[in-house]
């Protein structure tokens, strides 16, 4: 079997805080004089039950990790190391997702917080060879007017190149907020040419996906794994060209499925879904990008040809230039032919 770390691929669903290396988290906590929950340092993947209680535990740990990021240097380090880790796993492009709201108080406001991430994304693209684009994401737990503010900020920094804002997202607990109330923010983003990249279809099922389709007009769907519950809707999504940013380790960690083998990856793949495997929050799930491909191989019996097709799906679903996509697709063909 071929080495999955050398398989060319792209990484389209990775959260800024959740991308941190455990060693970086520990060092930043020490620098800030913050005592972390033991669960963030024990090297064990998070496992919580589906439902409000499980999400509360996940969010508590995520917030504890985010609280150590208090300087420009820390923010730059996270972006740089995320790109370095992707490069080590054969990733050609990283589309990293950030909500600058939490970091703004420490660096002078929303605009400086985003500009720090963008500037380091440009630098990391040069030094690692991984193209790093940025997705600005609003949170379902905040007021929809906050989402409009972030959408306007994203538009001001939009562009196609590394270190520019390429899309606008909506994250956090799918059960929070009214999806329709976030539609104006997504309209602002889409009218300016940004991709629409909301979460949907992980904690909630097909009805939630329908709401996201109706109100947010997604370019890609963050997760979307629950479309396996409604193959007719999946067909509609696929025909519309909407790719799914699947993160099997996340699905298990958050109790959506009991094991990696239960995640309906093969069902979605064989039904024609456009799939981009992603790590989501490796800090908490202890599972990085290549591990998702390993799940496809070891838990779902996919051979190298099928795994290569998943990598092609990630390239096609990326927001990279067509010339870059053609180059990376040729690299995948070469990997398979080797």
N, C-alpha and C positions, 0 to 999 in steps of 0.2 A: 504494500500500500504506500502511496505517495505521502510525503510530509505535508501536513496541513498548514504548518507555519509558513511554508513557502508558496502556498496557494495564493495567487493575487486575488484581492477582494477589497471591498470598501466597507466602512463602518458608519452606519447612518442613524443609530439611536444610542447615544452615549450622553449621560448627564454630567455636567461639570463637576459637582461635588462627588458624585458617585463614581467618577473616574479615578479618584485619588488612590495612590499606592498606600497600603497600610503603614508602611514605614514613614511616608510623608505625613500622614495623619498623626502618627505618634509624635513626630518631631514638631509639627506645628502646634499640637496641644501642649507640649512641654514649653515651647517658646511663649505661648499665651497664658501659661499657668492654669490650664483647664484640665480637669480630671474627666477622662472619657469613661463611658459605660464599658464594662469588661467585654460585652458582646461585640464591640467594635475592634477588639484587639486579639480575640482568641483564635482567629484564623478559621473559624467555622462559618459555613454559609448560613445566612438567615433562613429560618423556616418558621412561618407564621400561618395560622389558619386564615382562610378566606373570610372576609367580613370586616366590620368596623374595628373589632378588637385587634385583629391581626394588622390591619393598616395602621392603627394607632402606634403599635410597637415599631413597625417599620419607620413611620414618620418621626417618632421620637429619636431613633438612632440616626436617621438622616439629618435631623436638625442638630443633633449633638456634633456630628461630623462637620456640618456647615459652619458651626459656631467657631471653629478654630481658624477659619479663613478670614483674617483681619488686616491683611496688608497687601499692597500691590505686589510685593515680591512673592507672597504665597499664591496669589492668583496667577501670576506668570508661571510659577513653578508647576501648578496643576495642568495648565495648558501644554507646557513644554513636555512634561512627563507623559501626558496622554498621547501626544504625537509620537514620542519615542517608543512607548509601549505598542502602539499600533504598527509602527515601522518594523518592530521585532516580530510581529505576527503576520507580515505580508500584506498589510493594509496599504492601499495606494491613496485612499482618501478618507478623511474623518470629518463628519458633520456633527460637531459637538453642540450640545444644547445647554443654554444658560438663561437663568432669570437673574438679571443683575440687581434686583431689588434688595436681596439679603446682604449683598456686599457693599452696596452704595454708601451706607453710613460711615464706613471705614476708609473710603477713598475719595470722598468729596462729592458723591452724588451718582445718579443713574448713568449719566453720560460718561463720566470718567470710568466707572466700573465696566461698562461695555467696551469703551475704547481700550482699556488695558487688555481685555480678552482678545480683541481684534488685533491689536498691535503684536501681542505675543503669538497669536495664530499665524500671522505673516512671518514672524521670525522662525517659528517652529517649522513652517512649511519649507523654508529655505534650508534649514539645518538638517532636517530628517528626511526630506524628499516626499513626505506625506502631505498632500493637499489638505489644509484645514479650513473648512468653512464653518460659519457660526449660525446657529438657529437661536433666535430670541424666543423664549417661552414664557407665557403668562401662567398664572396658577389659578386653578378652579377654586381655591380657598380664599382668594381675594376678590374684591369688587370688580365687576366687569369694566368699570371706568379705568381701573388700573391697567387692565389689558389694553385699552385704547392708547393709554400713555406709552406703554411698551411698544405697541404696534407703530406708533409715530416715530419713536426712537429707532426702531428697527429699520424703518423706511429711510431715515436720514443716513443710515450707514449701509444701505443695500448695495449689492454688486455681485458680480459673477466670479471674482477671483478669490484666491486664498486670503484669509483675514478680512473677509467682508461678510455681511449678513445675507444669507441666502434664503432664509425661510422664517416663518413665524409659527410657534407651536402653542399648545395648551396642555399642561401636565397636572400632576397630583391626582387625588382620589376621584375616579370617574363618577362616584356617587354624590359628589359635592357640586353645588351650583347648578344653574339652568343653562344648558348648552346654547339655547337660542339667544341668551343675553350676551354671549361672547361673539355673536355674529358680526356686530359692527366693527370690532377690532380686526377680525379676519378680512372684512371687506376693505378696510384701510390697507392692510398688508397686500392682499391680492391685487388691488387696483394699482399698486406701485410695482407689481411684478414679482413679489415674493411668493415662494411656495407656501402652501397651507399644510402644516405638519402637526395636527393635533393627535393626542392620545385617544384611544377608543377601542372597545372590544377586547379588553383583558379581564377586568373585574366585573364588567357588565356584558350582556350578550347582544344578540343581533338588533334588538330594539334600540339600544344605545347607539350602535353603529348607524342605524337609519337616521337618528337625530343628528349625528355628526355629519353625515352625508348631506342632509337637508340644509343645515345651518352654517356649516364651516367649509364646505366645498374642498375636501382634502385632496392634496396632491399625492400624499402618502398617509398611511394610517399607522400611528404608533401602537404597535402590538397587533390588534385585529385578529388574534388567535381564535376568538370565540365565533368567528365566521364559519368555523367548522360545524357549528350548530345549525346553520342555515345555508346550505350549498347553493340555493337559488340566489340568495343575496350575495354570496361570494362570487357567483358568476357575474352578477351585475357590477360588483366592485372591480373585478378583473377586466371586464369589457371596457370599463371607464378608464383603465390604465392606472388604477390606484394600487400602489405596492403596499405590502405589509412589512413593517419593521418587526420581525419576530424575534423574541428573546426568550428561548425556552427556559433558561435558568431562572429568569424572573418569574415565569409562570409557576414554577415549582416553589420558589422561595415564598411567594405570596399566596400559596395555597390554592391556586386556580386548578392545578392538576397535582396528583400525589407524587408522581415520579416523572423524570424526563421522558421515559418511554410512553407515558400517557399523553404527553403534549401532541396534538394532532398534526404534527409537521408533515408527515407523509400524506395524510388525507388532504391537506391544503395544497401540497405540492402536486399531487396527482390530479387534483381538481382544477389545476391551471392557475393557481394563485401566483402573483408576482411577489417574490419573497426576498427580503434582505435580512439575513441573520445579524443580530446585534447583541451586545453585552448588557446594555441598559445601565446597571449600577454595579460594576464588578467589586467595588469596595465592600458592599454588603452581601453580594451573592457569591463572592469568591469564584467567579467564573468569567473569563475574559472572552474576547472575540473568537479565537481559535477553538475554545472549549465548546462554543455553540455548533461549530462544524463537527467537532468530535462527537457531540450528542447525535447529530444527524447520521454519522457513520456507525457509531457503536450502539446507540439505543434504537435507531430506526432502520438499520441495515442498508443504508445508502452506500452504493459503491462510488468509486472515484468519479465516474462520469456524472452521477447524480449530484455529488458534492460540488463538482465543477460547475454544474448548471445553477446551483444555488449561488455560487460566487458570481456567475454571470448576471444573475438576477439582481444582486447587490450593486453591480456596476451600472446596469441599465437603469436602476431606480435612483441612482445618485443624481445630484444636481451639477455634476461636472460637465465640462465642455465635451461636445461630441468627439472631438479629436482625441481627448484623453480616454474616453470610453473605448474607442476603437483600439487604442494602444493596449489598454488593460485587458480587453477581451482577447486580443492576440496573445498576450502573456498567459492567460488562462489556458488557451488552446495549447500553448507550448508546454505548460505544466502537465497537462493531461497526456500529451504526446511523449513526454520524457520517460 
